Amino acid sequence: MKLSAMLLAGALLVAATTAGTPAVAAPAAPAAQPGHRTLTLLTGDRVGVETAADGTQRVDVLPDGPGGTFSQFTIGGDTYVIPSEAVPYLDKTIDTRLFNVSYLLRAKLDDARSTALPIKMTGTKAATRAPVTKKNASALGRLMAGRSRGGVLPGVERIELAVPKGAPAPPPSPLAGGTGAVASAGKGVRFHMLTIDSVARDGTPGVMIGAVTNVADGRLANFAVTYPGEGRKSFMVPEGTYSVMASVLTGPADDLGSQMALVTQPEVRVTGDTTVVLDARGAVPYRATLETPPARELQRLDAFTFVRTTTAGDQAGVTPANLILGLTWKTISYPPNGNPGLYATPTKPVTKGRFDFLAMSSLAEGAVSGPQMGATYRLLFPYGGAVPASMTHTVKASDLVTVRSALHDEPSDDPSTGPINLVTYAYLPWGWTDFGYGGSPANGERVDYLYSSRPDQVIWQSAAGPDRGERVLGPRRRLQPGQLVREEWNRGPDVPSLAATYVQRPQRGIMATPDTKVDAPLRQVCVACRQGDLGMVYLQSSGDSDPLHFTELGWKTTKLAFYRDGRAAFGIGEQDAFAPSPESLPLLPRPAGYRLTWTTTGDGAPDSPSTTDWTFRSGPQDGAATLPGDVQCADPSQPCSFLPLLFLHWDLALDHESRARAGQSFDVGFRVSHQQFQAAPTGVTATAEVSYDDGATWSAPAAATRGADGAFTVTITHPDYTEASRWVSLRVKASDPGGSTVTQTNIRAYRLS
């Protein structure tokens, strides 16, 4: 049988040269250059290789190839990606080095520099050099998949890499002695066949979606069984301990009628060819209910998150922040997929690395979003390091945290569609999540509920998305069963927040990386502190009537300027960018006077800029700041002193559309504070001005009255409503005896009705 016919017509172009000793390889080449390249493997599968400046590589299988399951491991600094259909042929028929993507890149066999893979083929009668064209390589992959029994290709004894002329010498094959218990050259790494099979909850052969990971180091082996599911699979893996996790289904995942169970064997020791059967028949259900359910029908969303962390820190599974993967694993149960229910098999605690398992439920009265959505319930059950024997829970009303919120729209001439969302973040020792219903609530008053079976392990943070503004966040805190929390969102115009910046921030959004590590969620850095001759200022916008509200990343037009003893030191011109956080202010090595101005304009309210003008004095002799244990200076190894900035926050009696009545008296209320964790200022005096023509003209400054609670008030009288005077702008000037001042100006602070 001719080789070209045997390997499907067109799969191989046989060169006219005869077999012989492979070309002598050139001396070892330097590591691949930084950048991104694609490679087509012998089976037609394509991988992308991203090489960093330090030579480390990230390898991903691209979706435009034949698809399937892959073994991926790293040995001697080289990454191997082996399609499952090629595993039976390693290393007795096919040279494993044909799947060494790091070497193929060094040999310039990537798709940009080569249209074929040069191979040496030994047949039953002769040997031939034959380049496999990448365009038709998938035909060879299909042939392998159809003839995998015994790892034999008819008429072929051996397919090896033919080293191109001038290419570096390839490393020894890690399977130099054949499959099974063989050691790689000089490394002592032994390889075995790991076979994964499954039994579904109903006793039929299962369909799997899952991951297999080497517990010592995910780079040695980390691969997946892909959507919509596969049956029995075999992988070639280095000897060691493996985590095997899979959703075992009664049918393909794209069949809404298929039933699931998460089956986990977190520590499988592989010392020889091994078969693991994931048996879903022992799975227990997850059910979370309220002891006192509301009268309205509850819509529900249930989810499992589970992460297996190797001793080297690699992770596999579905993290709490990346629940989109739960749709792939079918570990989310909600109306669009038929509410199939969640099941999992109990496990024992692991002895190597970590295993973390969390079940969550989000309940919403009446509707899952929109003005008709009533109270929501976020229920978290962190189970620790194992899947428990029972996951049936009834939550008592007395154990719920009650959150009473008031949501305000931005002031506008146009009708509002209402707030974008109301979100709650939960930070656990091993991940964070914003899981739960809360989209498009009605403005005004509402009540929601939170619960964790382990309140000591969860730190909560509320956030709201106003109708035309950025997402505003509140403080992070531990909450106890039965606690009452009150939140008011977006009342009053935008001012700088006095909240200390959280050092670790979860990334959100379509272009973000959801699995951002947040293992110290309470750690903060002071807002404005001096270290040596630098003033480190972490400005955050979107402070409202709550001085601890803030926005971390909000698109704004922003402008910053800094002056020393009356002279401009630097400025950042008007630009569309994130608010400056942090900014390094160059201070003088002596006591001096400073001025800092910051103007921001939200994209959703371009006619309502906020300008803050600070003046203050600072010198190297300023006393060291006293900070709580979770709060640090910019450089935590060195002490720092507070910069004595004054912060102003409005306290205005506005309705939920941010309006006040025309033709009536109105109390302009506000507070003047230092940054969070700094002692409150004393001896503060303030004046207020008002404008009804967007700041073209201002009223005479009126002295503010300070009440016993420290709040200032100036009473004004609104004019009768006209189109020309429907907007109210405010300006306050405050100062303390130490020479610090703040002038806060908000154009179109609120609207008259």
MARBASE-106940 format. One record per residue (C-alpha): x, y, z. Coordinates in steps of 0.5 Angstrom, whole numbers, plus 500, padded with zeros to 3 digits. Example, Ala and Ser with C-alpha at 12.3 -4.5 7.8 and 13.67 -1.06 7.14 Angstrom:
% residues 2
525491516;527498514;
% end
This chain:
% residues 753
500500500;503507498;504511504;500517500;494513500;495510507;495517510;489519506;490523499;493530500;495529507;502528505;506530500;512525499;519528497;523525492;529524497;531518500;531516507;538517511;541520517;537526519;541533518;546534523;543540527;546546528;548549535;542550540;539557538;537562543;530562546;524564542;523572541;518575545;511576541;505571539;505566534;501560531;503553530;499547526;501541529;501534526;494533527;491539524;490542531;493549532;496553538;497560540;504561543;505568547;512568549;514574554;520578555;523573560;522567555;516564559;511562554;503561555;500556550;493556548;489551543;486555538;478554537;479554529;482547529;479540529;478540536;478535542;482534548;489535549;494533554;499539556;505539560;512542561;518538561;525542561;522548560;519546553;511545553;508539549;501539547;498533545;491531542;488525545;488522538;495522538;496519545;496511543;501512538;506515543;512514542;512507539;509510532;509518533;515522535;513526541;517531539;512533534;508536539;513540543;511547541;516550544;522547540;517547533;517555535;525555535;526551529;522556525;516551524;510556526;505558521;508564519;515561517;513554515;507551511;509544512;512540518;518536515;518529518;522522517;517516516;519509516;514504513;514497512;518497506;522504506;523510509;522517507;522524508;515527507;513534509;506534512;502540509;499544515;493545510;491538510;494535516;487535519;486529515;492525518;488527525;482524523;486517521;489517527;482518531;479512527;485507527;487508535;487501537;494499539;497505536;498502530;498505523;498500517;504501513;507505518;513503523;515510525;514518524;519522527;521530526;526531520;530537523;530542518;537544516;540550520;535548526;537547533;538540536;531538539;531535546;531528547;524525547;520525554;518518552;524515549;523508551;516507549;509508552;508506559;513507565;519510561;523515564;525521560;532522558;536525564;530527568;527521571;520523569;516517568;509517563;503513564;496512560;491516565;484514562;478517565;471514564;464516568;457513570;451518570;446519576;442514572;447509571;448510564;455511561;456519562;458525558;464529561;466536561;472537566;479538568;485534569;491537573;497535576;497537583;504538584;505543578;499544573;505546567;506538568;499536566;493541565;488539560;480539559;474535557;471540553;463542551;458539550;462533553;465527551;466520553;472515555;478519554;486517555;491522556;499521557;501524563;508524568;507520574;504523580;498525583;492528579;486532581;480529576;474534576;468533571;461535571;458528569;452528565;446524562;447527555;451532552;451539555;447542550;441538551;437542556;434535559;441532561;442532568;449533572;453531578;459534579;464528581;471530584;477525585;482531588;488526589;489520584;496517584;498515578;504510578;502506572;497506567;491508571;483508569;479513573;471512573;467518575;461515578;455520579;451515582;453517589;452525588;448529593;443534591;444542593;438545596;437552599;431555602;428560606;425558613;420564612;419565604;416571602;409571599;411573592;414567587;421567588;426566582;432562583;439562581;444556584;451555582;457551584;464554584;470549585;477551585;483546585;490549587;496545586;502546590;505551585;499555585;496553579;488553579;483549575;475549576;470554576;472560580;467564584;469570579;468567573;461564573;461564565;465557565;459554570;455555564;460550560;461546566;453546567;454547574;449553574;442552575;437557573;431558568;434559561;437552562;431549565;433549573;436542572;438542579;445541582;448535585;456533587;459527590;462528597;470528598;475528603;480534605;486534600;493533603;496537597;495544595;488546596;481544594;475550595;468549594;462554594;455553593;451559592;443561591;440568588;433569589;429574587;421576588;417576582;422578577;430577576;431584574;427591572;422595576;418589578;424586582;422585589;427583595;433579593;437574597;444572596;446566600;453563600;455556603;463556603;464548605;471549606;476544603;471538601;464537598;460535604;455529605;449533605;448540602;441541604;439548608;434552611;436559612;432562618;430569617;433571624;440569620;439574614;443580614;438586612;440591607;435597606;438602600;435608597;437609590;437616587;438618579;442623576;439630575;437630568;432634564;431627560;426621563;431616566;430609565;432608573;439605576;443600572;444595577;445594585;451589586;454585592;461583592;463577597;470576598;472569601;480567602;480564595;476568591;471573590;464574586;459578584;454573583;446574584;440578581;440585581;439588574;435595573;432596580;427601581;429608584;427609591;427605597;428597597;430592602;435586600;438580604;445577605;447570608;453566609;454560613;461562615;460569616;467569619;470567612;466572608;467580607;461584603;461590599;455593596;455597590;450601585;450603578;446610577;443611571;448616568;454615572;459610574;459604579;459607586;462602591;461602599;466600604;468592605;466589612;464583615;457582617;453578622;447574622;441579624;445585622;441591619;445595614;443602611;445605604;444611600;446611593;448617589;444622593;448629592;453631586;460628585;465630590;472626591;471621596;475621603;475613603;482610603;484606597;483598597;490595595;487589591;481591586;477585583;477587575;470587572;467588565;468584558;475586557;477585564;481578567;475576572;480571576;484577579;487575586;484578592;487575598;487581603;480585601;481589607;488592606;488599604;492605603;492612606;488617601;494623601;500621605;507624605;513619605;520623604;519628599;513625595;506626597;502620594;495621593;490616591;484620589;477617588;471620585;464619586;463620593;456622595;452623601;456617604;463620605;466612604;463611597;467611591;469609584;475605583;475606575;470610572;471613565;471621566;474627563;479629568;484635569;489635575;494641577;499642583;502648585;508649590;509656594;504659589;508656583;506651578;509644579;506640574;499639571;495633567;491637562;484635560;483628558;478622557;481617562;481614568;481618574;488619577;490614582;495614585;499621583;506622586;506630588;513632588;514636595;519641597;524638603;522644607;515647610;511649604;504651602;501647596;495647592;492641588;486642584;482636581;476637576;472631573;466630569;462624568;461621561;454621563;453628565;458632561;454639563;455637571;463638572;466637579;472642581;475641588;481646590;485644596;490648599;495646605;501646608;506640609;513639611;518633613;517635620;510633620;508627625;507620623;500618621;497613626;494608621;490601623;493595622;490593615;492600613;498602610;503608607;504607599;511604601;509600607;516599610;516606611;512611616;508617613;505623615;498625613;497631608;492635611;487635605;479637607;474633604;467636603;461632602;454634601;447632605;442635601;434633601;433631594;428626592;430620588;430624581;435628585;430634585;428640590;422644590;422651586;420657590;421654597;427655602;432649602;437647607;444646603;447641608;454639608;460636612;467638612;472632614;479629613;481623610;479616613;483614619;485622620;483625626;477630624;479637623;477642628;475650628;473649621;469655618;465655611;461659607;456657601;454660594;449658589;448660582;442659577;446660571;451654571;456658575;456665570;454669576;454667584;450669590;454673595;458668600;453666606;456664612;454656614;452654621;455648624;450644628;452640634;453634630;458637626;454638620;454645616;447648614;446654609;439656608;437659601;431660597;430657590;427662585;420660582;421655576;423657569;427654564;432659565;433657572;431650573;439648575;442649581;450650582;453650589;460652591;463652598;469654601;472651608;478653612;481650618;486654623;492650620;491653614;488648610;482650605;478647600;473650595;468645592;464647586;459643583;455645576;448643576;449640583;441638582;435640579;429644581;422641580;
% end
